[in-house]
Amino acid sequence: MTALADTADADADALFASHAEPDRFAVLFDRHHAAIRRYAASRLGGEPADDVAAETFLVAFRTRGRFRTRAGGSVRAWLFGIATNLIRRQHRDEERRYRALAKLPVDTPPDAGDAAVDRAAAALMRPVLARALAALPTRDRDVLLLVAVAGLNYAEISAALGVPPGTVGSRLNRARRSVRKALGDRGES
């Protein structure tokens, strides 16, 4: 038997034993948490990755009775499947937030002067911008928001997402083009 097969068998043994002895589940956490965390970080970044990794094991523990029917019997694959579903849920939630923001009414303050005009113009653009952000592929939106909201540079984004700087540049360029098109080239992205 190979080391991988031995690990897979030990994982299954620990999972099945955890039905009678819940503490045995800790073996799976110890063995796979770092890999699940790295995977989530590659998809979500730091803090959300911590949450997804923790929730992966919580969901796995709660649903361990259904294990046999999933992932072809591999506990490792089953855990990555749970993590992937949680990551997808995070992305859907983010898209919903942007769509909801796009539907908010435009409120203009009663101030006068250039600042009021700027705020009014920004308020008018908010729904359009939110729709444009919701329509972006997640990878492109992540890069755009890391620049626009977090103020990261290419090298920092590259490190945060685990992608080459050239990939950051191409994703940012694609995102900016999409947002400009959605804004009708009226605004700076």
C-alpha positions as CSV (number, residue, x, y, z in Angstrom):
1,M,0.0,0.0,0.0
2,T,1.2,3.5,-0.7
3,A,1.5,6.3,1.8
4,L,-1.4,8.1,0.1
5,A,-3.6,5.0,0.4
6,D,-2.6,4.5,4.1
7,T,-3.6,8.1,4.8
8,A,-6.9,7.7,3.0
9,D,-7.6,4.6,5.0
10,A,-6.6,6.3,8.2
11,D,-8.9,9.3,7.3
12,A,-11.8,7.0,6.7
13,D,-11.1,5.1,9.9
14,A,-11.0,8.4,11.9
15,L,-14.2,9.6,10.3
16,F,-16.1,6.5,11.0
17,A,-14.7,6.2,14.6
18,S,-15.8,9.8,15.2
19,H,-19.5,8.6,15.2
20,A,-18.9,6.8,18.5
21,E,-15.9,8.9,19.7
22,P,-16.3,12.5,18.4
23,D,-12.8,13.4,19.6
24,R,-11.4,11.2,16.8
25,F,-12.5,13.8,14.3
26,A,-9.6,15.9,15.5
27,V,-7.2,13.7,13.5
28,L,-8.9,14.9,10.3
29,F,-8.6,18.5,11.3
30,D,-5.0,18.1,12.2
31,R,-4.2,16.4,9.0
32,H,-6.1,18.5,6.5
33,H,-6.8,22.0,8.0
34,A,-3.6,23.6,6.6
35,A,-4.3,22.4,3.1
36,I,-8.0,23.5,3.2
37,R,-6.9,26.9,4.6
38,R,-4.4,27.3,1.8
39,Y,-7.0,26.4,-0.8
40,A,-9.6,28.9,0.7
41,A,-6.9,31.6,0.9
42,S,-6.1,31.1,-2.8
43,R,-9.8,31.7,-3.5
44,L,-10.8,34.3,-0.9
45,G,-7.8,35.8,0.8
46,G,-6.9,35.9,4.5
47,E,-9.7,36.3,7.1
48,P,-12.5,34.8,4.9
49,A,-10.2,31.8,4.3
50,D,-9.9,31.2,8.1
51,D,-13.6,31.3,8.4
52,V,-14.2,29.0,5.5
53,A,-11.5,26.5,6.7
54,A,-13.1,26.4,10.2
55,E,-16.6,26.1,8.7
56,T,-15.5,23.3,6.4
57,F,-14.7,21.2,9.4
58,L,-17.8,22.2,11.3
59,V,-19.9,21.2,8.3
60,A,-17.9,18.0,7.9
61,F,-18.4,17.0,11.5
62,R,-22.1,17.7,11.4
63,T,-22.6,15.8,8.1
64,R,-20.1,13.0,8.7
65,G,-23.0,10.5,8.6
66,R,-23.5,11.2,4.9
67,F,-19.8,10.7,4.0
68,R,-20.0,7.4,2.1
69,T,-22.2,8.8,-0.7
70,R,-19.9,11.7,-1.4
71,A,-16.5,12.2,-3.1
72,G,-16.0,8.5,-4.0
73,G,-15.0,7.6,-0.5
74,S,-12.1,10.0,-0.1
75,V,-12.3,12.1,3.1
76,R,-9.8,14.5,1.7
77,A,-11.8,15.1,-1.5
78,W,-15.0,15.3,0.5
79,L,-13.4,18.1,2.7
80,F,-12.3,20.0,-0.4
81,G,-15.8,19.7,-1.9
82,I,-17.3,21.2,1.3
83,A,-14.7,24.0,1.2
84,T,-15.5,24.7,-2.5
85,N,-19.2,24.9,-1.8
86,L,-18.6,27.4,1.1
87,I,-16.4,29.5,-1.2
88,R,-19.1,29.5,-3.9
89,R,-21.6,30.6,-1.3
90,Q,-19.3,33.5,-0.3
91,H,-19.0,34.6,-3.9
92,R,-22.8,34.4,-4.4
93,D,-23.3,36.5,-1.2
94,E,-20.9,39.1,-2.5
95,E,-22.7,39.3,-5.9
96,R,-26.1,39.6,-4.1
97,R,-24.7,42.5,-2.0
98,Y,-23.6,44.3,-5.2
99,R,-27.0,43.7,-6.9
100,A,-28.8,45.0,-3.8
101,L,-26.6,48.0,-3.7
102,A,-27.4,48.6,-7.4
103,K,-31.1,48.8,-6.5
104,L,-30.8,51.4,-3.7
105,P,-32.4,54.7,-4.4
106,V,-30.2,57.6,-5.3
107,D,-30.1,60.1,-2.5
108,T,-28.7,63.6,-3.1
109,P,-27.8,65.8,-0.2
110,P,-29.2,69.4,-0.2
111,D,-25.7,70.9,0.0
112,A,-24.5,73.4,-2.6
113,G,-21.1,73.8,-4.2
114,D,-18.6,71.5,-6.0
115,A,-18.6,68.9,-3.2
116,A,-22.3,68.5,-3.4
117,V,-22.1,68.1,-7.2
118,D,-19.4,65.4,-6.8
119,R,-21.5,63.6,-4.2
120,A,-24.6,63.7,-6.4
121,A,-22.7,62.4,-9.4
122,A,-21.2,59.6,-7.4
123,A,-24.7,58.7,-6.0
124,L,-26.1,58.6,-9.5
125,M,-23.3,56.2,-10.6
126,R,-23.7,53.9,-7.6
127,P,-26.3,51.5,-9.0
128,V,-24.6,51.3,-12.3
129,L,-21.3,50.6,-10.7
130,A,-22.8,48.0,-8.3
131,R,-24.3,46.2,-11.3
132,A,-21.0,46.3,-13.2
133,L,-19.2,44.8,-10.1
134,A,-21.8,42.1,-9.7
135,A,-21.3,41.2,-13.4
136,L,-17.6,40.8,-13.2
137,P,-16.0,37.3,-12.9
138,T,-15.0,36.8,-9.2
139,R,-11.3,36.7,-10.0
140,D,-11.4,40.1,-11.9
141,R,-13.7,41.7,-9.2
142,D,-11.3,40.6,-6.5
143,V,-8.3,42.3,-8.2
144,L,-10.3,45.5,-8.9
145,L,-11.5,45.8,-5.3
146,L,-8.0,45.1,-3.9
147,V,-6.8,48.1,-5.9
148,A,-9.8,50.4,-5.5
149,V,-10.8,49.6,-1.9
150,A,-7.8,48.1,-0.2
151,G,-5.2,50.3,-2.1
152,L,-2.9,47.3,-2.8
153,N,-0.3,47.5,-5.6
154,Y,0.3,44.7,-8.1
155,A,3.0,43.0,-6.0
156,E,0.7,43.0,-2.9
157,I,-2.2,41.6,-4.9
158,S,0.0,39.0,-6.5
159,A,1.0,37.9,-3.0
160,A,-2.5,38.1,-1.6
161,L,-4.0,36.0,-4.4
162,G,-1.1,33.8,-5.1
163,V,-1.0,34.7,-8.8
164,P,1.8,36.2,-10.9
165,P,1.9,40.0,-11.2
166,G,1.2,39.7,-14.9
167,T,-2.1,37.9,-14.1
168,V,-3.0,40.7,-11.7
169,G,-2.4,43.2,-14.5
170,S,-4.5,41.3,-17.0
171,R,-7.4,40.8,-14.6
172,L,-7.3,44.5,-13.5
173,N,-7.3,45.6,-17.2
174,R,-10.2,43.3,-18.0
175,A,-12.2,44.5,-14.9
176,R,-11.5,48.2,-15.7
177,R,-12.6,47.7,-19.3
178,S,-15.9,46.0,-18.2
179,V,-16.6,48.7,-15.6
180,R,-15.9,51.5,-18.0
181,K,-18.1,49.9,-20.6
182,A,-20.9,49.6,-18.0
183,L,-20.4,53.2,-17.0
184,G,-20.5,54.3,-20.6
185,D,-17.0,55.7,-20.3
186,R,-18.4,58.4,-18.1
187,G,-16.4,57.6,-15.0
188,E,-13.0,56.7,-13.8
189,S,-12.6,53.1,-12.7
